[in-house]
Amino acid sequence: MRSLSSLGSRSLAHRPGRTLLTGLGVALGVALLFGVLVANRSVNRSFERATERIPTTFNVSLTRSDGAVLSDDVIVRTFALPHVSNGEVQPDRTELRVAIRGIAATDWQNQIATPALGPDIVFGRIITIGGEQQPDNGFREFRESVEGTLAAFSAVSLFAAGFLIYLTFTTAVLERTALYGLLRALGAHPSQIRRAVVVESLTLGAVSSVVGLLLGFGIASLITRLLAEALGVATPPSEIQLWAVTASITLGVATSVVSALIPARRAGAVEPVAAMRGDHRAAGALSRWWIAGAAMLPAGVGLGVRFPSLRVAPVSATLIVVGSVLLVPPLLKPVARALGVATTRLSRNGRIPVMHLVKERSRSAYTLALIMVVLAMAYSLAAADTSMHDALDEVFDHQYRTDLVVFRAGAPYQPSELAAISRQPHVRAMTALGLGRTTVADRTANVVVIDPASYFGMLSFAWRDGDDRSAAEALRRGGAALVPADLAARAGVRRGDPILLSTPDGSRTLVVAGTFVRFGFLPDMGVVVGPTDAVSFGVAGPVALRLNTVEGTSTSEIVNEVLAVPGPGFTYTQVQTVAQLKEVVIGSVDRYFRLFFAVVLVALIVGLLGLANTLGMSIFERTREVGVLRATGMHRSEIGRMVVVESITLALAAFVLSIPLGMIQAQLLTRGTREQLGFGGGGSQPVWWLVPVGVLATVVAALAALLPARRAGRVEIVDALRFE
């Protein structure tokens, strides 16, 4: 027999509605993946360009040839030179360290600095702390985790689209069983029939992927804008690269073809006599894949608990999700029957759809699993959001228990300036912080220098292991450090252990006097040392202040008093209330999660299409049954309600099973975030979120049932009874 490849394209045109819905699912999956790839690349390039302009460490030192103190005039003129973006004066004022950007340090020295400052100024070595530095406090790692999470969520959407392909072609093969039997009887080889189904999926996948790519340009712009806003950078132009286009189309087509392989195999296995006789009911037997799921689920949980790292999280999450999906079929029967007690009351014949779910539990279970995964993602995101806010509250309650936060860029505060600020009439208490840089276990971190007496008189830390009294004593003596819990875990140290920290002059070992929880990458959070050890880390003096004000003082009054204190002309001072700072941080966190929820929404839309497809297939298989029910007096509206009951029961079963899955994912996600990125907070389980997630499942079920219910209600009795 001649090639049957053209059969696939004609088959797609035969069911335009189903083809359109399936193609839309694939297009959305491809569009989301492409949008995330482009957005990640665009924002990364924006950060790379910003890093080229923003200094990450001081790379040139200036001293007098006779070793004398640098004059104020030399310091001011140095800061005014081109390409000097930051700097600090050492405590003895014999050395000035500056950061040069946009020009080679030697060219800046020879062409700009020496002519301007004269021959008496000697330019020293380039200072590097622990290799390449980042202009953040672990921010690059956080940004990479955000991008990885977005990519993982978009992959789930593409997986959902692949499952939609599987359901569509399973339905198509079932509908065409008689046709395939006839073709076999006329001499078609099974491989020809399999090839026809694969070519059909290839055609659908290719067209849908191209459409998805076009949609992806708009989605890429939207995600780029949202991601840039969340990360606090200007929105960069979308950078479209060939590899992103190729990867998106390839994955879209490959997902479509792979998802159609099982239906193609079934089509090729059709026996001519059985097919033409009409004996082609879909198999509802329970497979044994649940045994693999029973092994994968605990393995994924164990891996996530043993290695609470965001780099291991994708592997553990995959094992958990796949294991949970494979475990759904044996769980569907008891769950559906339990829920059926309530849902059957929605229709006079409500027991029929529940019985059908139990009977056809293999296909129904995997549709349920698709909805379950998306609902679990929504719940785990809600839990992570709640945990982030709890962590923020914990840190602010301990480490920002003041009225004002002051940061200065440029020269540090001099003792005379600090004394003048502390004497202002509306300043009740003050503590000063110096900032430096170090590396801990190959990770860049800030160094925060505090005065133990004034700091612990006003503030504290969110202790993981430690207390205010012993920490203050250790920092006063020197040779000790307070280490964020995530950095301590990364370095494998505990309280009382030595820890190796990099300094401008090499490495130095301090004793861990306590570990505490911090909130991510705020600039004045990092390894905390006392004033005795400040010089070792190149900290010339304090550049940040925490102030408590006299009760009744307005913000404008205290800001004016702080800014009125005379200082060097080459500084910039920023004053914020703690409430303003907290609002900024909360806004940033909320923007991240709005972006994540938007991605989950796309996955939910694809899941809705999958549920509608399953219900449509169910109605097709039960056409004769619907005719019998109509012939016995059931009204069209009752037939429609029966379909809605089936959909709601399926969605509620997905919701019930998503609760433990979502809680497991939430616990591992928050634990990994806490251990690797330093975000505090516990494994909060926002059980109140179960209400909106349950409502969401019901709404999805109702929307998915609209078209299948309408189709079932329009079945004519005579046509249904002669259906084969």
Order of alpha helices (4+ residues) and beta strands (2+ residues): alpha-alpha-beta-alpha-beta-beta-alpha-alpha-beta-alpha-alpha-alpha-alpha-alpha-alpha-alpha-alpha-alpha-alpha-beta-alpha-beta-beta-alpha-beta-alpha-beta-alpha-beta-beta-beta-beta-alpha-beta-alpha-alpha-alpha-alpha-alpha
